Amino acid sequence: MTEQALEILRQGLDHLGLTYPPDAVERLALYGDRLLEKNQVMNLTAITDPCEVARLHFLDSASLLPSKTLHGRKVIDVGTGGGFPGLVLKILDPSIQLTLLDSLGKRIDWLQEVCEELGLHDVVCLKGRAEETARQKTHREQYDVAVSRALASMPMLAELCIPYVKPGGLFLAMKSNKTDEEIEAAEPIIQTLGGEKPFVMDYQVPGTDIWHRIVTVAKPRPTPKAYPRKWTKIKESKI
């Protein structure tokens, strides 16, 4: 990554008030380089400018950290794609026990290579469909926090993610700040899945005029065995 991109990253992390390991920016830079290299042969991101990667991927993902909600927790990133937000969170807070879940094996193989090159520990790179993996005993209600930055609508994301969260845990969805309608539409399925009414916090991505939001769902109750449903049924929740 360019020196300008690294400076944007440092200033943005300082703006967020984060404490992070001395080598975190160096690791993020290497991650960014590998991302842009691999993106030439694999669809990982539509953002190809290093400065924009720093702002719209790294700093946006890092915006989950100021609340300390993830510190020391067992976290699954559902539909991680190129590793966002999970890999950024792990680099900045090594105490996180992270699972990166994606349905595409080639992406998971690449993420595994990147994690090894970065020397990251307590990271599992897992290939699987979210609605199928959530039914496995080794993953169902086994995580303190599920996070997702995927583009699916909130009703779909809720059903795909909440079954991973143990009672007493949290689901964090990273969304546009223009999602009031879909968040409201998700409330019935969230209740069914064992969650409470979503709490919405809007934030400005450091170094930009872009506003995003974190949708937090607390889960006090277990998810009924019937959920998540088959993909064809979940798609019917799309708005």
Disulfide bonds with the S-S distance in Angstrom:
none
